[in-house]
Amino acid sequence: MVTYHEITPTGLANLKQEVEDLKTIRPAKIKNLADAAALGDRSENAEYSAAKRELRQLEGRLRYLDKLIRYAKVTHPAASDIADIGNRITLKFDDDEDQATYELVGPAEAGMGQDKLAINSPLGAAIQQHHAGDTVTVTAPSGSYQVTLMNIASA
């Protein structure tokens, strides 16, 4: 069974751009490996081992990105007052009155930049499907706390 994961249009574009960027540096990594292999005995060749490891990491990242792109379900944020993927939300942390604004995103794009909040994180899961003005309890590994959803807007 194939599991699709939700992603915003911007997140998908970022994944595709990363693939293109990696493809442009791939020939240099292959050349580095060939040059290191030409130095002689591969069993004691640190340059060869390092070049091989770098190329293997690049190839692994390309396979991972390909899978993310292939199984992505692009989600367009709906113009509604319910917190969901693609919305920009402003939260007030009730214990210290701090406020923060995040874009709710799927797990695949959570690490793509600042102010991205994964929908499957404790905070993201707690506020999902709530309305502006709602106060929710977030259960996190370090303890529970409350946040108030101050604003919801399309990203």
Long-range contacts (C-beta under 8 A, 24 or more apart in sequence): 2-71, 3-71, 4-71, 4-72, 4-73, 5-68, 5-71, 5-72, 5-73, 5-106, 5-107, 5-108, 6-72, 6-73, 6-74, 6-75, 6-85, 6-106, 6-119, 7-68, 7-72, 7-73, 7-74, 7-75, 7-105, 7-106, 7-108, 7-109, 8-74, 8-75, 8-76, 8-77, 8-85, 8-86, 8-103, 8-105, 8-106, 8-109, 8-155, 9-74, 9-76, 10-109, 10-155, 11-105, 11-106, 11-108, 11-109, 11-112, 12-69, 12-72, 12-74, 14-109, 14-112, 15-65, 15-68, 15-69, 15-72, 15-108, 15-109, 16-69, 18-65, 19-62, 19-65, 19-66, 19-69, 22-58, 22-61, 22-62, 22-65, 23-62, 25-58, 26-55, 26-58, 26-62, 29-54, 29-55, 29-58, 30-55, 68-108, 72-108, 75-106, 77-154, 77-155, 78-154, 79-154, 80-152, 81-131, 81-132, 81-152, 82-129, 82-130, 82-131, 82-152, 83-127, 83-128, 83-129, 83-130, 83-131, 83-149, 83-152, 84-119, 84-128, 84-129, 85-119, 86-154, 86-155, 87-152, 87-153, 87-154, 87-155, 88-151, 88-152, 88-153, 88-154, 88-155, 89-117, 89-127, 89-149, 89-151, 89-152, 89-153, 90-149, 90-150, 90-151, 91-123, 91-127, 91-147, 91-148, 91-149, 91-150, 92-147, 92-148, 92-150, 93-145, 93-146, 93-147, 94-135, 94-145, 94-146, 94-147, 94-148, 95-145, 95-146, 99-150, 101-151, 103-155, 104-128, 123-147
